Amino acid sequence: MVIKLSKDPIKEYMKDPDRKAKAFLVITGAMILSTILIVIGTIVFILMLLGII
């Protein structure tokens, strides 16, 4: 029995320009949010080491 693999679903999803733009915005937003959270966490960590918090 031969199983045929379907086309790559990510490539199929990215064919539509609107979907591609929406995915780009979501990924960009996630990268910005994760950067902000890392910076806040680092600041809190430093303040805890200094005994301010």
VMD Tcl script that draws the C-alpha trace (Angstrom):
set ca {
  {0.00 0.00 0.00}
  {1.44 3.34 -1.05}
  {0.64 6.42 1.02}
  {0.75 9.68 -0.88}
  {1.90 12.68 1.06}
  {-0.17 15.78 0.57}
  {1.37 19.10 -0.36}
  {3.08 21.09 2.34}
  {0.28 22.81 4.30}
  {2.49 25.78 5.16}
  {3.25 26.46 1.50}
  {-0.44 26.08 0.69}
  {-1.33 28.56 3.45}
  {1.31 31.05 2.32}
  {0.07 31.17 -1.29}
  {-2.60 33.70 -0.32}
  {-1.01 37.17 0.17}
  {-3.54 38.15 2.85}
  {-2.75 35.09 4.93}
  {0.97 35.67 4.44}
  {0.63 39.26 5.68}
  {-1.43 38.16 8.67}
  {1.13 35.51 9.60}
  {3.91 38.08 9.27}
  {2.10 40.47 11.63}
  {1.47 37.73 14.19}
  {5.10 36.56 14.13}
  {6.41 40.14 14.33}
  {4.11 40.91 17.26}
  {5.22 37.77 19.06}
  {8.89 38.67 18.60}
  {8.34 42.21 19.92}
  {6.31 40.95 22.89}
  {8.90 38.32 23.80}
  {11.67 40.93 23.65}
  {9.75 43.25 25.97}
  {9.08 40.43 28.43}
  {12.76 39.42 28.46}
  {13.79 43.04 29.17}
  {11.26 43.37 32.00}
  {12.38 40.06 33.47}
  {16.03 41.11 33.33}
  {15.29 44.43 35.05}
  {13.30 42.70 37.80}
  {16.11 40.16 38.26}
  {18.73 42.89 38.60}
  {16.56 44.79 41.07}
  {16.11 41.62 43.11}
  {19.88 41.04 43.17}
  {20.43 44.60 44.38}
  {17.81 44.12 47.10}
  {15.54 46.89 45.88}
  {12.60 44.54 45.41}
}
mol new
graphics top color blue
foreach p $ca { graphics top sphere $p radius 0.5 }
foreach p [lrange $ca 0 end-1] q [lrange $ca 1 end] { graphics top cylinder $p $q radius 0.2 }
display resetview
